[in-house]
């Protein structure tokens, strides 16, 4: 339901509202973007909407999967977005801060490895890992399907970290139950292979009622898990029995190309699902 997103009678002052959301598509040629918006109390519910801009340059640097803040202007019988700003991921809790610090050190020490992180629209190189049913899974076998991929480790103690991101995939499993395995596949890469093996991964997958045909919890030798993780800018380190790590959720399109790489955990399951729906619907 939209409370106030209505045309303003001619002669009235333009109505402005501050919005935020997750970018789903960007069409520079037609000067528009589609955003899965957060709710604005007293104005509008959370919903997916297209927005025009008056100058295509306003869309420079705006990418699908990016959190943005912007202003919607309703003026007479038209509306448009302005003042678009990227909403950079910031988390002041200790683990993300430590992960970011270690990531910077790692990039300085090994700039060649850091440069290998995939950019949007680059093809994802093939890799092979083992899932909770002990099946060898090659990433290339999902060509023609959309892939939603995230990272976790079984003993992660903070519900806002691995649990939240895995819960987002669980919500995708429910929302897209009719197309799982056919058009959409879910992957969770386990980043603590030293401790998380066999029964532990099976039990973790069981918590989420994950079918090994449609949602694969993947593990393998530590160097290979690190290689796969770093493709997507995901860094992690063992630290006194736990794992310090950054947060990434990845969407790969049917052609095997990186469509979006969402850093952090500051998006909703609804927004992630809207992004997946957008990619699944593309030809």
C-alpha positions, -999 to +999 in steps of 0.1 A: +000+000+000+013+035-009+003+062+016+016+093+000+031+084-034+005+103-054+006+130-080+007+165-065-020+188-078-007+214-102+004+246-085+013+228-053+049+227-041+068+195-050+066+168-024+099+152-014+107+120+006+139+103+016+141+067+006+166+038+008+168+004-008+186-022-027+192-015-064+178-042-087+184-028-122+199+002-138+190+015-173+212+044-181+198+047-217+163+053-203+175+072-173+158+048-148+165+024-120+145-002-101+149-004-063+136-027-036+127+001-011+126-001+026+093+011+042+088+048+052+064+050+081+034+071+072+043+073+035+048+039+019+053+002+026+084-017+016+080-024-022+098-027-055+095+004-077+110+019-108+124+055-106+133+079-133+161+104-130+164+137-149+201+133-158+216+099-167+249+110-150+231+105-117+233+068-123+271+068-128+285+041-105+251+028-094+251-010-096+226-038-089+230-052-054+241-018-040+224-002-011+215+035-018+198+064-002+180+089-024+152+115-026+120+110-045+104+142-058+067+142-067+059+172-088+025+175-104+019+144-125+055+133-126+081+120-101+118+114-102+148+104-080+176+128-071+205+130-047+214+093-051+241+082-027+257+048-022+249+035+013+283+020+021+284-010+044+297+000+078+297-023+109+314-010+140+313-044+158+347-059+166+346-089+142+339-069+110+364-042+119+390-068+125+382-086+092+385-053+073+418-045+090+432-080+082+418-077+046+438-045+041+469-061+055+464-091+032+459-069+001+491-050+009+511-082+014+497-099-017+483-074-042+482-099-070+457-121-051+436-091-042+434-081-079+418-114-087+385-105-070+358-107-096+341-076-110+305-074-120+298-091-154+330-112-151+326-149-156+330-169-124+359-194-129+350-231-123+357-247-090+350-280-073+339-286-037+321-313-018+285-309-005+267-322+026+258-354+007+295-360-001+288-352-038+315-335-058+300-302-070+314-283-100+303-247-103+301-251-141+273-276-137+250-247-128+254-229-162+219-218-173+207-213-137+209-184-114+231-190-083+227-174-049+259-180-029+269-170+007+294-181+033+292-194+068+308-216+095+289-239+117+301-226+151+296-189+143+283-175+176+268-142+164+232-144+151+237-113+130+265-129+110+265-163+094+230-172+108+214-141+093+229-145+059+221-182+058+186-174+070+183-151+039+190-181+017+165-202+037+139-175+028+149-178-008+143-215-005+107-209+006+100-180-017+113-198-049+104-234-040+087-239-073+119-231-094+147-244-071+169-268-090+154-257-123+161-220-125+178-213-091+204-230-070+216-220-035+252-225-023+267-220+011+305-222+012+317-234+046+348-213+056+361-234+085+370-268+069+394-276+097+364-281+121+333-283+098+333-317+081+309-345+073+283-348+102+287-312+113+278-299+078+250-324+074+235-313+107+239-276+098+222-282+065+194-301+083+187-271+105+177-252+073+158-282+058+181-279+028+178-304+000+212-314-014+197-313-048+189-276-046+210-261-017+246-273-014+267-267+017+302-269+003+335-276+018+370-287+007+407-283+013+414-250+030+435-236+001+406-242-023+380-227+000+402-197+003+406-194-034+369-196-040+362-171-012+387-146-025+371-146-059+343-127-043+364-105-020+355-127+010+383-128+036+385-150+067+411-160+093+412-185+122+414-167+155+416-186+188+392-213+177+367-190+159+368-174+124+371-137+118+355-130+084+339-104+061+303-108+048+294-114+012+263-126-006+267-132-043+243-135-072+255-152-105+234-150-136+225-178-160+256-171-181+278-178-151+287-141-147+288-122-115+256-101-114+259-086-079+281-089-048+264-077-017+288-068+011+276-069+047+243-079+063+224-047+060+197-058+036+165-078+041+155-112+028+128-095+009+153-073-009+176-102-017+146-121-030+136-092-052+171-091-066+170-129-073+136-125-090+150-098-112+180-120-124+158-151-128+134-131-150+162-119-173+166-137-207 
